[in-house]
Amino acid sequence: MRVNKDQFIEDFVNKLVSKRGKKIKEANLLDKYYALASLTRDYIAEYWVNTNERYLKDNKKQIYYFSMEFLIGKLLISNLMSLGIKEVCEDGLKDLGLDLNEIAEIEKEPGLGNGGLGRLAACFSDSMATLGIPGYGVGIRYKYGLFQQKIMEGYQEEFPDQWLKYENAWEIKRPSESVEVKFGGNVIITQKDNRLKFVHENYESILAVPYDIPIVGYKNNIVNTLRLLSAEVMDKEFDYYHFNKGEYTKAFEDKYNTEAISYVLYPDDSYEKGKILRLKQEYFLVSSGVQSIVESFKKSGKHLKEFYKYVSIHINDTHPALAIPELIRILIDEEGFGWDEAWKITKHTISYTNHTIMAEALEKWNVDMIKKFLPRIFMIIEEINERFCKELWNTKYNGDFDKISEMAIIADNQIKMAHLAIVGSHSINGVAKLHTEILKRKELKEFYNIYPEKFNNKTNGISHRRWLLKCNPKLASVISEYIGPSWIDSPESLMNLLEFKKDPCFKEKIYKIKQYNKNKFANMVKEKYSIEINPNSIFDIQAKRIHEYKRQVLNVFHIMHLYNKLLENPNLDIYPRTFIFAGKAAPGYYIAKETIKLINSLGKKINNDYRIKDKLKVLFIEDYNITLAELLMPAADVSEQISTTTKEASGTGNMKFMMNGAITIATLDGANIEIANEVGEDNIIIFGLKAKEVLEIYKNNTHNSIDIYNEDIRLKTVMDELINGFLPVSMDEFKGIYDSLLKDNDKYLVLKDFCDYVRAQEKIDKLYRNKSKWLEMSVTNIAYSGKFSSDKTIEEYAKEIWGAL
Ligand code: OX2
C-alpha cells in the first residue's frame, strides 16, 4: 500500500485521539501501541474487503485449515512489513520522538499453540495469503493460551497466560455469524417416505462466536482470514431464581460451564489425555466451522453435490477429525442427502496430516463419552465403522477377524481417531520423508496396503518472511545486497549465495551480523538474569518442548562430561561454549520437569565455578515462545536437533536455525535428513543410530542400557553424578531420570548415542576454530534453507492434495 510519512503522522495522531482519547504528550506506551495497531488494521481493512469480494467472484476452491492450535506470534511489525510500510512508519514515529520497536514490544503474543504443530499452522496461513490461495484458518480463541513459564529455584512454575487482558487489536468480533453447537441429549429416529429421519433432542446449546483476524499476504494486497471461535451462552446469561436467593455461584454456573470450552489451551505437545473438556473443544471447533462453511457455500447458489469441488477442509492432525462425521451429519440430517452421496462428498472434501507416530499422542476416545456428549455423531461413526469393516471383509480380509479388529475405527470400547481420519479422507500425509515412509511401512502399514493412493509426503516448511526477513533484518539486508531482493518472493534463489561462500568480504559481514545478534542476546540475558555470557563463545542452543524423545538429557550429559574433563584439567583446550536451553514441559510430565531442574542445577554449579575459567556456561531461558525464538534463532552458532531417530516426525526449529546460519548437530531423523541431503555432509554434523538400527533395536529388544553404563566410564561418571550429591540438590532429586535410563532400559537410547554425540561435539569444537571454514558452512546452510520455505510446502499441498492451484 502507499502512504507517505506526513499522511502517516497525521493518521497516527488522529488515531491516538479517536481510539485512546489522548494526545501524544499524555499517551503511554500501551496507548501508542493500540493506536498504531488499530491504524494498521484500518490500512489492512480495504484489502481485506477486496480480497473477500474477489474470492466470492473468482469461484476458486476455498481451503479451510482446521487446527486446534495457531501460534501466530506478534503481528504489528509483520503486518507493517507485509503492507510495505514499515520504513515509513518507523520514520514517521521517529519524527514524533517514538521508537517503533519499543512500541511493538508491548504487544502480547497470542500463545495459542504448544509448539511445532501450531507454528506450522501459522506459517501455512502466512504462505497461503502470500501465494494468493483462498485459505482460511479455523481455530479456537482460547482465553488463556499456553501457560507462562517461570523458573523458580530451578523448577518450572506455570501461570495463566493472559494475552487478552487488555484487548486484541487485530480481531473483529462477528456475533451475527455465530452458530449453535449442540451437546448431549438423545436422538429420535423416525421413518418418513421410506427414509429415516434423525432428530436430536434435549441437547445443550452453546454459541460459537467468531472473531476474525487478518492474515496479510506479503506485499500482494491480499488479506486472508484466520477465524477463531469463542464459546458463549446462547441466551440466558445467568439464572435469576438463584440470583434472587443470593446463590451467586449457582446463578452463573451455566455461563461458566459453557464458556469454559474456550478458556484454556491444553498444554500437551504430542500427548493426549482423553479428557471430556478437550473432546468438547474439538467438536466445538469442527461443528461451528463446518456449519459456517456449508452455510456460506449455500449462499453461493451452487449445489451441495459439488461441495468438494469448491471446498477443501484440511485437518491438522486428528484433533479436528470429527469434521468427518459432522459434515456427514449436516448433509444427511439437514440437507436431505442419502448416505452414499454424503460419504462421497465428505471423503473428497477432507484431507489429513499426521504429525507423529508416538503412541501416547494418538487420540482415542472412550465410546461411552462420545455416545453421551455427541450421540448423533457417535451413530455416524458407528455407521462408518460398520461399512468399513464390511468392506474389509468383502475384499481383502475375508474371515480375518484379527486384522479387521486391528484396523477397525471402534475397538475395545474406544474410537481410534487416526483410523477415522484415514478412512474418511482422500489424503493422508506425513511431514517429512522418513516420517511418511514409517507411516507407510510400519505404523499405518495396513491402511497403506488398502489405500496406497491416499498416502503422500509433504515435508514441513517455515515462513522465511518471519524467520529471516523479520527476525534477522541485518542478515536479510546483506543477503539482498549481494543477490538482490528476489529471494523474498522466491526463497529458493537464496541458492545464489553459494557464489559468495568463499568471498572473504561477504563472510566477514555474515560474521559481524552473527556477533551483533549474539551481543543483543547477551545483553538481554544480562539485563534479565544478571548473568554475564561471553559473546565470543560458541552459542549452542536447544530450544523446543522438553520431551524425553527430544533428548535434552543427552545434551546435558555432554556438558557434564566436558565439565568433568575441565575439573580434571582446568587448562584443557576447549573452545568456550555457552549452552542455552529453552522450552516448556507439560505440567503433568514429571521427567520433563525434572529435566528442567537438572539443567538449572547444572547451570548453577557450572556458572559459579571459577576453576573452569568461564569456558562453560549453561543457561535456561524461561518462557520460550515465538517472540523469544525470534531472538534466539539469529544468535545461534550451533543448533541441537538430537531426537531419538524415528521419533521426531519432522521438526521445524531445525529449519529456522539453519536459515539464520547456525550449524546443525543432528541425528538422521525427521527433516534433518532432508537438510543433510541439501547441504551435504560437510555442512552438518551427523551422529547417532540410523533409523534402521533403531527400529531393529525396538523390534528385537536387543538393547541393554546397563551394559553401556558399565562399559563407558565417562558415561558412568556422569550418570552417578545425578544421584551422588555432585549437583546442588538432594541425592534423590534426579532419581526419576536415572531410573528411566537404567531400570527402564533407556527407551530413547540416550546412552547408546552418547559416545558418538561426544565425538560429534568434538568435531564442532575443532571446526569453530577455523573461522573461514565455519562461515563457509554457515553461508551454505543459509543458501539451502530456501528449500524449506513453507511457500514451497503450501504449493505442494495446493497442487497435490487440495487441487487448488
Ligand atoms: C509436531 C511434531 O512433533 C514435529 O516433529 C513436527 O515438526 C510438528 O508437529 C509439525 O509437523 N504435536 N506436535 C507435533 O506432533 C503432534 C501430534
Boltz pocket constraint, residues with backbone or C-beta under 6 A from the ligand:
constraints:
  - pocket:
      binder: B
      contacts: [[A, 115], [A, 116], [A, 117], [A, 120], [A, 269], [A, 270], [A, 271], [A, 317], [A, 354], [A, 355], [A, 356], [A, 361], [A, 431], [A, 460], [A, 647], [A, 648], [A, 649], [A, 650], [A, 651], [A, 652], [A, 670]]
      max_distance: 6.0
